[in-house]
């Protein structure tokens, strides 16, 4: 998705944007003559609409903050803050709307608060869009992770502070502002404010267009800005009050504006996931070809062994050739494994940072929406439930793919920090006390030993959570005489190690296989009712060796 920010849009993307803008304008022109026709009062429309708006804006904000973490672009950070400001303002507008939750609205609102919140909301977002356009051309700068987090936190605080300031002005300072509403009907001053706001939105279009580095994100924000302008025009410029046809139609444009960029970024994530699936299929094909070649090599070896008695000298020469071929194949396999692991690490980071976070946030927000709709008995609850099921399937698929890839925390932080991260996450998910001791504290272990130790610790904690019924566990990771010893003890129910293993119980077998891969040993001691102890001992590889597969 970085290409969306750094590269110019393709001709296909330009055509899609032109069609979207054309359709928006055609629909707007077709509906504009009916904008001031009364359309009835629906109590459910506004809360459902603005709840969906808040959810879409927050998800878009999360996506953009994720892109800022990758690109360090000030423009993207400002745009993310603009979407967070829009989400906060939509929530404040909903809470203060008269007659929805209270006669004059919540948050100390009076009859003018909601109208001023609406216009200041629709004025603030295009200003953020202009800020994005004016700063996105600045060259990307390298920055530390801590500085990036501080800038993101400052953007969050600024967006929320701006929303709070708007609320304060619209409530405590309402007596200083012109009166915009008479009940549900508009006063003349409202049209002046509406036209100023509308012209500000339209001013964002040339600012976006006349950029030297016109990227795909600039193009999509032009589509969003057009829909935003249609929203305000229908809902405020060409109608005469609340609950008119234009009032409802304008909010439909607003929902389109909120969802459009989110939909574009989700489609970009889908394209990335498709590329991941294609890479996985190519890797499987390479593995199949390698197995075929290995089988062919084994057949050649057997044929050579059958001629040992009669042709000793010829066999020695053939064996020497075979040894060289095996060495070359092993070297090629090692290089291929290192390259695949590097690609897995990259794909796993993108899958976790972008798709995983977005899907989890989407699931939480849909769950809230479903609960909200069920409380009010709306038919959208079933649709939200179906979407939750689909998201769960997608999360499971993403986790399954990520489980086959390289754990990024191990590459970034090292084994000691990765172990602490894993244990902290385990404590948060399970009501099991876990104590971790690492000696020396700044433990440095190279590959492939670090990957093996991390995976064994991960599998052992999974067994503790699923099967042990333990209340506490002790973990020791100690380096001595160039060997690393990992020991995990729990006070769970234990099991009889002498009993035959179930056919589907592959966890312990997998840990033993990983230990053998690095010339290590794995010992498991357990008795029913006496807990379980897993001890892994591996030689410490020098840091910087190729990772294990």
ABEGO torsion letter per residue (X at the ends): XAAAAABBBBAAAAAAAAAAAAAAAAAAAAAAAAAABBAEBBAAAAAAAAAAAAAAAAAAAAAAAAAAAAAGBAAAAAAAAAAAAAAAAAAAAAAABBGAABAAEBGGBBAAAAAAAAAAAAAAAAAAAAAAAAAAABBBBBBBAAAAAAAAAAAAAAAAAAAAAAAAAAAAAAAABBBABBEABBBAAAAAAAAAAAAAAAAAAAAAABBABBBAAAAAAAAAAAAAAAAAAAAAAABAEBGBAAAAAAAAAAAAAAAAAAAAAAAAAAAAAAAAAAAAAAAAAAAAAAAAAAAAAAAAAAAAAAAAAABAAAAAAAAAAAAAAAAAAAAAAAAAAAAAAAAAAAAAAAAAAAAAAAAAAAAAAAAAAAAAAAAAGBAAAAAAAAAAAAAAAAAAAAAAAAAABBBAAAAAAEAAAAAAAAAAAAAAABBBBBBBBBOBABBBBBOAAAAAAAAAAAAAAAAAAAAAGBABBBBBBBBBGGBBBBBBBBABAEBBAABBBBAABAAAAAAAAAAAAAGBBBBBBBBBGAEBBBBBBBBBBBBGBBBBX
